[in-house]
Amino acid sequence: MAEVKYDESSIKSLDWKEHIRLRPGMYIGKLGDGSSVDDGIYVLLKEVIDNCIDEHTMGFGRQIEVEVKSGEVMVRDYGRGIPLGKVVDVVSKINTGAKYDSNAFQKSVGLNGVGTKAVNALSKQFKVRSIREGKMKLAEFERGVLVQEHKETPTKEPNGTEIYFTPDETIFKHYKYIEEYIENQIWNYCYLNAGLQIVFNGKKFVSKNGLLDLLQRKTNPDEIRYPIMHLKGPDVEIALTHSNDYGEEIYSFVNGQHTTQGGTHQQAFREAFVKTIREFYKKDYEASDIRQSIVAAVSVRVVEPVFESQTKTKLGSVNMDEKGPSVKSFMQDFLSKELDNFLHRNPAVAEAIKKRIEQSEHERKELSGIKKIANERAKKANLHNRKLRDCKFHFDDVPEGKNKAELEIKRLETTIFITEGDSASGSITKSRNVETQAVFSLKGKPLNCFGMSKKVVYENEEMNLLQHALNIEQGIEGLRYNNIVIATDADVDGMHIRLLVMTFFLQFFPDLVRNGHVYILETPLFRVRDKKQTIYCYSETEKQQAVKALSGRPEITRFKGLGEISPGEFAEFIGENIRKEPVLLAGEAHIQKLLEYYMGKNTPQRQEFIINHLRVEVDATDEVLI
């Protein structure tokens, strides 16, 4: 083995922008193409808006304007504006910013002086413009390099800061912003800052009642057990109710940051809620029965929060302030007083909660025997050999001392493909990344479980094995894969299987969809190639464009099923170039109404919808494509 040279020349020093561009995951998590809500392009947007929110929180600026068009982003606030002499430094010098001064920015989200520097370094173009007291300063950058610093000029514009950036397509390949993700992000800012108005692409977003508005938007009035409670105190706000759905639906926030992975504040709420309920009813209910079907939003504000990653999606251990109580004791004290008082003043709500708990208790006991049999059946089925080709990486099994930022990226990349039959699973299994990608093979068409009780999950072998593969029997906190990708053929049978799997998730594990874990795999319909080039096409339009682009009469192959695509080719479609469409729930969409419409017995209405929305294309061979 050749000796590896190690001397002074082996030691490298990178400047701030070089390090961010070399290791972007340390600053913004995974890169992605925009199909996942946690992809880097949304983190870039969040970092910029966070600064505007901090200005608003400090009492400066009641409106923020956001425009996202063709991958270009503009954010303008009406706060104090960056001090003109520091405009360049604030966006290009690491560990530079006002948030180290706790008097200037109390209980801010960003405390490390990195945010806009990462945006700058990872953008093809980046411009910052500050307006203060009749003067304006503009600086322009390309990939973190200052290309022009303009002189101060007089202006009549109101104070504030404007940031313009275009993500670097060499880092964020084939990216696109999904407006639903951005709208949800903006709604959260508005709920946490009642009265703030955000204008996104000309559409106004504003909330008057904070987290109460959030839960009203996320729930159907006909499907909740009692009117939403809204409890507020210094540095804490909680809205909660119980629904008819399975699982727990908790939206948690710290200093305006949506902590999608929860953390100490969310766990503190869950424990405090159980303890308060037990004490109020003077009965030792099971915690799972108390929290079954709860829908809640929890927001706290703390001084200098400690997050477990740079993307700030999970709160670590922290006190409410430097000398104050822990988040756990603070939450317990708040709920034991405010929730207890509310229940005493509202006996009808107290009775509704009691009935919901007793119903959950009854269902749990009814399922206990069936669950035991189902678990034994799953073991006998030899799940990991017959149905599941697992990946090697699992976040909970990593050794101590590993780089947490790199591990977090791996966790975000963990994927399970749910395939239709053995031929498709065989192709994906041979071409997957065994480190982070798993494959689960369905046998036949799943049961249409709309309107059924959870008992069917344990009685039906396919559903039982699938929930065991995902490790979601006790809820999605134990979910083994961040991305669940439904991979079925692009034909009628494949579409039907796709709908049945989605119905299974929405009926029994809706949090998987609400939290952005479920996707549809897009695979090419055509392969167009000549002697020099091969182009994979995902639509009739793309096929026609490919035919024109290639010389002579190229060979055209129509893929009718995933099993027809060779493993070598499949590696192209589930690797870096993977195309997957997220399964999204619009803010006003309510699960049971959706399922009733699409999977219920209202055949005439669905038939009319299909006829009115039928799209027919005719290709060059006169083949009709629907």
Secondary structure, DSSP 8 states (H G I E B T S, - for coil): ------SGGG-----HHHHHHHSTHHHHS----SSSTTSHHHHHHHHHHHHHHHHHHTT--SEEEEEEETTEEEEEE-SS---GGGHHHHHHSTT-SGGGSTTTSTT-S--SS-HHHHHHHTEEEEEEEEEETTEEEEEEEETTEEEEE---EE--S-SEEEEEEEE-TTTSTT----HHHHHHHHHHHHHHSTT-EEEETTEEEE-SSTHHHHHHHHS-GGGBSS--EEEEETTEEEEEEEBSSSS-EEEEEETTEE-TT-BHHHHHHHHHHHHHHHHHHTS---HHHHHTTEEEEEEE--SS--BSSTT--SB-S-BSSSSS-BHHHHHHHHHHHHHHHHHHH-HHHHHHHHHHHHHHHHHHHHHHHHHHHHHHHHHHTTHHHHTEE--S--GGG--TTS-HHHHHHHHHH-EEEEEEHHHHHHHHHHHS-TTTEEEEEE-S-----TT--THHHHHSHHHHHHHHHHT-TT-GGG-S-SEEEEE--SSHHHHHHHHHHHHHHHHH-HHHHHTT-EEEEE--SEEEE-SS-EEEESSHHHHHHHHHHSSSS-EEEE--SGGGS-HHHHHHHHSTT-EEEE----TT--HHHHHHHHHSS-HHHHHHHHHHT---EE-TT--EE-
